[in-house]
Amino acid sequence: MAVLKIMKLGVDDVLRKKAHPVKLIDRRTQALLKDMAETMYAAEGVGLAAPQVGILRRIAVIDVGDGLVELINPEIISAEGAEVGPEGCLSVPGRRGTVERPTKVVVRALDRKGRQIEFTAEGFFARAVCHELDHLDGIVYVDKMIEDVTEQMKKEEEGEV
């Protein structure tokens, strides 16, 4: 396993490209999933998409505190509700902004063994899923940002608010 280099917005154009579907799930795919999870945890993130580590494949890993979720060729098959909330991104270090996201999504994907899975994500988990799936289409949260709250979040973290 290895910690991979995280691509940065404005430096690495791979973040603006659409990722390709995974056609074959093999040992390399499974190793990538492990490396992506290790990278996400090392960076103290809650999600990571393959384009963020320079690989244009439709793969994402997410862990919002309930355990690791690995997604291959994920798609949102339904979404409902809407909520504006803060987001950050490992590829956009030092910035935070508010983004409107669905409060509930139903996701279909393949797991690391190629089996189809389907699950419902709500709240922060739904937000993380939508954020990571946007990366697979070359979209970064700042594209959807309603308000830049970087300074406000820094003050809150420092206990000034």
Secondary structure, DSSP 8 states (H G I E B T S, - for coil): --------TTT-GGGGS--B------HHHHHHHHHHHHHHHHTT-SEEEGGGGT--BSEEEE-SSS--EEEEEEEEEEEE--EEEEE--TTSTT--EEEEE-SEEEEEEE-TTS-EEEEEEEHHHHHHHHHHHHHHTT--GGGT-SEE-HHHHHHHHTT--
